[in-house]
Amino acid sequence: MNKEPIDEKENPQPNENENLQLDPWGQGLFSEEDYERLTREFGIELIQDLEISYSMFEKNRFLRRKVIYGHRDFNQIVNAIQHQKPWAVMSGIKPSGHFHLGTLTTASEIVEFQKMGGFVYYSIADIESFVDNGMPYKQSFEYAVDNLADVLTLGLDPKKAYIWLQSREPRVKEMPFRAGRYVTSNMMRAIYGERDFALYLAALVQVGDIFMPQLRDTVMPTVVPVGIDQDPHLRLVRDLTKHFKRSEINPKTGQEEEVPFFKPSATYHKLLPGLDDIHKKMSKSRPNSYFNLGDEPKSIKKKIMGAYTGGRKNKEEQEKLGGIPENCMVYKLLEIHFQKDDSKLQDRYQRCRSGMLCGKCKKEAVQIILDHIQDHNERKKEYIELAREILSQGPD
């Protein structure tokens, strides 16, 4: 079978002289210059250049606060909302550990998109946990229950969602064979680099995850909110879309027709740096760089109090020049996750710029964050059994 070439705009050929790569399984972190270059080279558009109604910003704090900075074809979602057409938001989690700050971002984004009217499709990527982490399904299932309970606590409405385990969903398990007819090893290396072949297969399983709204229900626009490091998965799926159709009844003619899939859309947020160093990514090898929502309050407090800030060299400079909240991990935590009131967040920004000392800011932030996490963990207890019940059901 002849294989069609990949889209060179979305999947540029690797340059041996360039070291900047997007690695969905890696630990890299990018500078502002890197983001600009990645956006340019991979054809990602800036969300600020897209005409979006004020009501959408009101409903989605990640758009409103510019945490989401880039997109691919998000205009499809905008059009669906404007014309009251069905649309979906697809995401997932690799169940290999407890909920932490990184997983919290994407999970919160899908809840915000659901509030805007999207039906949620949520994958529990236990096959990827097995391939990437060597984790048996029985162990990853318990993490999956715990992770899903966190997402439900964040506000996910399970009545407006389809949730599945990769290992139990035949539509995604067969996808490596369906999509694999149009994929070569050279294509996979061009997108992901040299990998164990099992990771290539896991990526093809994820093609089924991203296509799930259109495989299960109907052809419709789908947005996948991700960090920029996950873009290789989106590029692969978008390139394969031209090979997928489904039979649907034309409402005007009453006749069955073959309807091509929509290319999945994507939104992109920047990767959250480590608490201890804004120039490095959160990593389990540096315990002070992150915390889990289930950690002891004393441990969380210690890490926040020791977090990297945008403060000046000394008190005199701070009071004279003001701090730099854009470089402060404490401010980023509040902006992205823990301060829901826009006016209070803006007030903190202005106080920082006006010379508030970092010690005072951290003490205030610790209380806000610990109160938020305590409330989350108390409410989470109510969702454990529901999460187990949802994941114990077979695919529909």
C-alpha positions in Angstrom: 0.0 0.0 0.0 1.3 3.5 -0.8 1.5 5.7 2.2 0.6 9.4 1.8 3.2 11.9 3.1 2.6 13.6 6.4 1.5 17.2 6.5 4.8 19.1 6.3 3.4 22.2 7.9 2.2 20.5 11.0 4.9 17.8 10.9 8.1 19.5 9.8 11.1 17.2 9.1 13.6 17.1 12.0 16.7 19.2 11.6 19.8 17.6 12.9 21.2 20.9 13.9 18.2 21.8 16.1 17.9 20.5 19.7 14.4 21.9 20.4 12.0 19.0 20.5 8.4 18.4 21.7 8.5 15.2 23.8 5.2 14.0 25.2 7.0 11.6 27.5 9.9 13.9 28.5 10.8 16.3 31.2 11.8 19.4 29.1 10.8 23.0 29.8 10.7 25.8 27.3 11.7 29.5 27.4 9.5 32.3 26.0 11.7 32.3 23.0 11.2 28.6 22.6 7.4 29.0 22.7 7.6 31.6 20.0 9.7 29.4 17.8 7.5 26.3 18.4 4.4 28.3 17.6 5.9 29.5 14.4 7.5 26.2 13.2 4.6 23.9 14.0 1.9 26.2 12.7 0.2 26.8 16.1 -2.0 30.0 16.1 -2.3 32.4 19.0 -5.6 32.4 20.8 -5.4 36.2 21.1 -5.7 36.5 17.3 -9.0 34.6 17.2 -12.3 36.5 17.5 -14.0 35.1 20.6 -17.1 36.5 22.2 -16.9 38.0 25.7 -19.3 35.4 27.0 -16.8 32.6 26.3 -14.1 34.4 28.3 -16.6 34.8 31.1 -17.2 31.1 31.3 -13.6 29.9 30.9 -11.0 31.4 33.2 -8.2 29.7 31.3 -9.1 31.8 28.2 -9.8 34.8 30.3 -6.5 34.8 32.1 -4.5 33.8 29.0 -3.3 30.5 30.5 -4.4 29.0 27.1 -2.2 30.8 24.6 -2.3 28.8 21.4 -4.7 26.7 19.3 -5.3 24.7 16.2 -8.7 25.2 14.5 -10.4 26.4 17.7 -12.6 28.5 15.3 -14.5 25.2 14.7 -15.5 25.2 18.4 -16.4 28.9 18.3 -18.6 28.3 15.2 -20.3 25.3 16.8 -21.1 27.3 19.9 -22.4 30.2 17.9 -24.7 28.0 15.8 -25.7 25.7 18.7 -24.2 22.7 17.0 -22.8 19.7 19.0 -19.2 19.8 19.9 -16.9 17.8 22.2 -13.9 18.3 24.5 -11.6 15.3 24.8 -8.9 14.7 27.4 -7.4 12.1 29.6 -4.9 11.1 32.2 -2.2 8.5 32.6 -3.0 6.8 35.9 0.5 6.3 37.3 0.3 8.4 40.4 -1.7 10.8 42.5 -3.1 14.1 41.2 -0.5 16.8 41.1 -0.2 20.4 39.9 0.5 19.4 36.3 -2.5 17.0 35.9 -4.7 19.6 37.7 -4.3 22.1 34.8 -5.7 19.9 32.0 -8.4 18.4 34.2 -9.6 21.9 35.2 -9.6 23.0 31.6 -12.0 20.3 30.5 -14.4 21.2 33.3 -14.3 24.8 32.0 -15.0 23.6 28.5 -17.9 21.4 29.7 -19.4 24.5 31.3 -19.3 26.2 27.9 -21.5 23.4 26.4 -19.0 20.7 25.3 -19.7 17.0 25.9 -16.7 15.5 27.6 -14.8 12.4 26.5 -12.3 11.3 29.1 -9.7 8.6 28.6 -7.9 6.8 31.4 -4.7 5.9 29.6 -3.8 2.7 31.5 -2.2 1.2 28.4 0.2 4.1 28.3 0.9 3.6 32.0 1.8 0.0 31.3 4.0 0.9 28.3 5.7 4.0 29.7 5.9 3.1 33.4 5.6 -0.7 33.4 2.5 -0.4 35.7 0.2 -3.5 35.8 -3.5 -2.7 35.0 -4.6 -3.7 38.5 -2.3 -1.1 40.1 -3.1 1.6 37.6 -6.9 1.0 38.1 -6.6 2.1 41.7 -4.8 5.3 40.6 -7.5 5.7 38.0 -10.2 5.7 40.6 -8.3 8.2 42.7 -7.6 10.5 39.7 -11.2 10.4 38.4 -12.5 11.2 41.9 -10.3 14.3 41.7 -11.7 15.3 38.3 -15.3 14.8 39.6 -14.5 17.0 42.6 -13.3 19.7 40.2 -16.8 19.8 38.8 -16.9 17.3 35.9 -20.6 16.3 35.3 -20.5 12.6 34.7 -24.0 12.8 33.0 -22.4 14.9 30.3 -19.3 12.7 29.8 -18.1 9.4 28.5 -15.3 8.0 30.5 -13.3 4.8 29.6 -10.3 2.7 30.4 -8.1 2.2 27.3 -7.5 -1.4 28.2 -11.3 -2.1 28.1 -12.4 0.0 25.2 -12.3 -2.0 21.9 -12.6 1.1 19.7 -9.3 2.4 20.9 -7.6 -1.0 21.2 -8.3 -1.7 17.5 -7.1 1.8 16.4 -3.4 0.7 15.9 -4.6 -1.6 13.2 -7.0 0.9 11.6 -4.6 3.9 11.7 -1.5 1.7 11.3 -2.6 1.1 7.6 -1.6 4.7 6.9 1.5 5.0 9.1 5.2 4.1 8.5 8.0 3.8 11.0 9.6 6.9 9.3 6.5 8.9 9.9 6.5 8.0 13.6 10.2 8.8 14.0 9.6 12.2 12.3 7.0 13.1 14.8 8.3 11.4 18.0 11.9 10.6 17.4 13.5 7.2 18.0 11.4 5.3 20.6 10.6 1.9 21.9 8.0 0.5 19.5 5.5 0.1 22.3 5.4 3.9 22.7 4.5 4.2 19.0 1.7 1.7 19.5 0.5 3.7 22.6 0.4 6.8 20.4 -1.8 4.9 17.9 -4.1 3.9 20.7 -4.4 7.5 21.6 -5.5 8.2 18.1 -8.6 6.2 19.1 -9.0 8.3 22.2 -9.0 11.6 20.4 -11.4 10.3 17.7 -13.7 8.8 20.3 -16.4 11.5 20.0 -16.7 10.8 16.3 -16.3 7.0 16.6 -18.9 6.7 19.3 -21.5 9.3 18.5 -21.4 11.6 15.5 -19.0 13.6 13.3 -18.5 16.8 15.2 -15.8 19.4 16.2 -13.6 18.2 19.1 -11.2 20.3 21.1 -8.3 18.7 23.0 -6.8 20.9 25.7 -3.1 20.0 26.2 0.3 21.3 27.2 2.5 22.2 24.3 4.6 19.1 24.9 1.6 16.9 23.9 1.4 18.5 20.4 3.0 15.5 18.6 -0.1 13.4 19.4 -2.3 16.1 17.9 -0.3 16.4 14.8 -0.4 12.6 14.2 -4.2 12.5 14.7 -4.8 15.5 12.5 -2.7 14.0 9.7 -4.6 10.7 9.9 -8.1 12.4 9.9 -8.4 12.3 6.1 -8.6 8.5 6.2 -11.7 8.4 8.5 -15.4 8.6 7.7 -18.6 7.3 9.1 -22.1 6.6 7.7 -24.7 9.1 8.8 -28.2 10.0 7.7 -28.5 13.3 5.8 -31.3 15.2 7.6 -32.3 16.9 4.3 -32.4 13.9 2.1 -33.0 11.1 4.6 -30.2 9.1 2.8 -27.2 7.5 4.3 -23.9 9.2 3.4 -20.2 8.8 4.1 -19.2 11.9 6.2 -15.6 12.7 6.8 -14.3 13.3 10.3 -13.5 16.8 11.6 -9.8 17.4 12.2 -9.5 17.6 16.0 -8.9 21.1 17.3 -6.5 21.8 20.2 -5.7 24.5 22.7 -2.3 24.8 24.3 -1.1 26.0 27.7 2.5 26.6 28.7 4.2 24.0 30.9 4.1 24.8 34.6 7.7 25.3 35.9 8.9 23.7 39.2 8.1 25.5 42.4 11.7 25.7 43.3 13.1 27.0 40.0 11.1 28.7 37.3 13.7 27.6 34.7 13.1 23.9 35.3 10.1 21.6 34.9 8.4 19.9 37.8 10.1 16.6 38.4 9.8 13.7 40.9 13.6 13.8 41.1 13.2 17.3 42.8 10.6 16.8 45.5 10.5 20.6 46.3 9.4 21.3 42.7 5.9 20.1 43.0 3.2 18.8 45.4 0.3 16.4 45.2 -3.2 17.4 46.3 -3.1 14.6 48.9 0.2 15.7 50.5 0.3 16.8 54.2 -0.5 20.5 54.7 2.9 21.0 56.5 4.7 19.7 53.4 2.8 21.8 51.0 3.3 24.9 53.2 7.0 24.3 53.3 7.3 24.0 49.5 5.3 27.2 48.9 7.3 29.2 51.4 10.4 28.0 49.7 9.1 28.7 46.2 10.8 30.7 43.5 9.5 34.3 43.4 9.7 37.4 41.3 11.2 39.4 44.2 14.1 41.8 44.0 17.5 41.3 45.6 16.6 43.1 48.8 13.8 44.9 50.7 14.9 48.3 49.5 14.8 47.3 45.8 11.5 45.5 46.3 9.8 48.5 47.8 11.3 50.9 45.2 10.9 48.8 42.0 8.2 46.3 43.0 8.1 42.6 42.3 7.7 40.7 39.0 4.6 38.5 39.4 5.1 37.0 35.9 8.3 35.4 37.3 6.7 34.2 40.6 5.6 30.6 41.1 3.4 31.6 44.0 1.5 34.0 41.8 1.3 31.4 39.0 -0.3 28.9 41.4 -2.9 31.4 42.3 -3.5 32.5 38.8 -3.9 29.1 37.3 -5.5 27.1 40.1 -6.3 28.5 43.5 -7.6 32.1 43.2 -10.9 32.0 41.5 -11.8 35.6 42.1 -10.4 37.8 39.3 -10.6 41.0 41.3 -8.6 39.5 44.2 -6.0 38.1 41.8 -5.6 41.5 40.1 -5.3 43.1 43.6 -2.4 40.8 44.4 -0.8 41.6 41.1 -0.9 45.3 41.8 0.3 44.9 45.4 3.3 42.9 44.1 4.1 45.6 41.5 3.8 48.2 44.2 6.4 46.6 46.4 4.7 44.1 48.7 7.3 41.9 50.3 7.4 38.2 49.2 7.2 36.8 52.7 3.9 38.5 53.3 2.6 37.4 49.9 3.6 33.8 50.6 1.9 33.7 54.0 -1.3 34.9 52.5 -1.0 32.5 49.5 -0.3 29.5 51.7 -3.6 30.0 53.6 -5.6 30.4 50.3 -4.0 27.3 48.8 -4.3 25.1 51.9 -7.9 26.1 52.4 -8.7 25.3 48.8 -6.9 21.9 48.9 -8.6 21.0 52.2 -12.0 21.7 50.8 -11.1 19.7 47.7 -10.0 16.7 49.6 -13.1 16.7 51.9 -15.4 16.8 48.9 -13.4 14.2 47.1 -14.4 11.5 49.6 -17.9 11.7 48.3 -16.8 10.8 44.8 -14.5 7.8 45.3 -17.3 5.2 45.0 -18.8 6.9 42.0 -15.5 6.9 40.3 -15.0 3.2 41.0 -18.5 2.5 39.7 -17.9 4.5 36.5 -14.6 2.7 35.8 -16.0 -0.7 36.6 -18.6 -0.5 33.9 -17.8 -1.9 30.5 -17.8 0.3 27.3 -21.2 1.2 25.9 
